[in-house]
Amino acid sequence: MTWIWRNDPSTRRFFHDPAPIARDHHLDWWRQSLESPARSLLMASCGPQKIGVMRFDYRDGEALVSIYLDPALTGIGVGKAVLMAGSQWLRQHRPDIRNERAEILPENLQSRYSFDRAGYHQIDSKTWVRSVDDA
């Protein structure tokens, strides 16, 4: 399911590398990510329905945030809820992390809107930040 979401053209167009990826490559990346202490992968759900993926990459007291949703749900306002739930998880499981940062392409208006509504602040054309204490 996450491979299908990740390869959907509406999702890919906003990735730093928008090329489609092979299923085997995706599965290898997923396995390595789950084993890495420098990364957390979270599956967002609403009841029994899986709705998206949130990733945190950790470095020097900061978490780089990445999120993508089921493309069928894009644009209906669930991004903010996923970001807020992810921040709560981060506070509980990684108290060493003080800041969250996201890199959002300027043309990705839906993500910019979701991050803004979730309390992130834009500091340059593509970087958004939030203190974990503000979440």
N, C-alpha and C positions, 0 to 999 in steps of 0.2 A: 504494500500500500504506500509506504513512504517513497519507494523508488518511483512509483507512478506519479505521485504528487510532485516529487523533485524534478521529474522529466517533463512535466506538463509545460507547454510553451508559455503559459501565463505566469508560471513560477520561474522558469529558467531565465526569462528576459531580464530579471532583476538580480541575478547572481553575478558575482565578479567573473565567473567563468560560465557563460550561458550555454555551453555545449551540452548536448545530451550525454548521459553516461550509461555504460553497459551495466546490466543487472549484477554481474559478477563483481565488477569494480565497486558498485554501490554496497554490496554485501560485505566485501573485504573492508571498505572504509568504515562501515557500521560496526563490524567486529572490533577493528582496531580502536575506534572511538570509545566503545564500551570498556575496553581494557585500559585506556589511558587515564592516569590520575589527573591529567591536565585538562580533561574535558568531561562534561556531563551532557547526556542526551536525555531529553524528557519528551514523553508522548502526552500531548494535551488531549483531553476527552471531555465530553459533555454527556454525563451519564454513561451509557455503554458505547456511545459513538466516538470513535477516534476523530479528532478534528485538526491536529497539526503536530508539528515537531518544533521543539525549542532546544537550542544548543548553547552551552556556555563553554568558552575556552578561557582557561585561567592563566594569568601571568601578573606577577608583582602586585597582588592585592586587587586586581581588576578582573572582571569577567567580560569578554567580548560576547555579545548576544547575537544570535542568529535565529530567525524564526521563519517557518513557512507553514501554510495552512492547506487543508484540502481545497483545491481550486474551486470546488463547487460552493465553498463557504466564503470565499474572498469577497470583501466589500459589504458584508452584513454586520460588521462591528464586533466580531469575536477576537480580533487581534489584541485589543486593549486588555480583555479578560485573560487571555493566554499570557501576555506579558506580566500582568499583575500577579497571577498565580505562580509564574516562574520566579518572580522576585521573592515571593514569600518562601518558596522552596529554597532559594539561594540563601536567604537569611537563616533558615533552620539548619541547612546542611553544610554551608560553607561560611561560617562566621568570620573567617579570615579575609573574605572579599568585601571591600569597602565601596567599590564603584562598578557600575555597569556601563558598557560602551557599545554602541552599535554603529556600523558603517552602512549607510543607506544611500543608494544612488539617488541623485536629485530628482530624476523622473519617476521614482517610485512613490507616487503621491499617497497611495493607500497606506504603505508602511510608515511614511512620515507622519501621517495623521494618527495612526495607532500609537506610535511611540510618543508623540506629543501628548495625546490624551492620557497615556500611561505615566506621564510626569518626566519624560526625558527632555533635555534641553539641547537645542542645536548649537554647536560651537564652531562649526565651519560648514562648507557646502555639503559634506556627506557624513559628518561625525555628530552623534547624539550621545549624551551622557546623563547619568543619574546616580546620585548617591544611594546606596542600599538603604540607608536610614530614611530616605525620602519616599521609599516605595510603600 
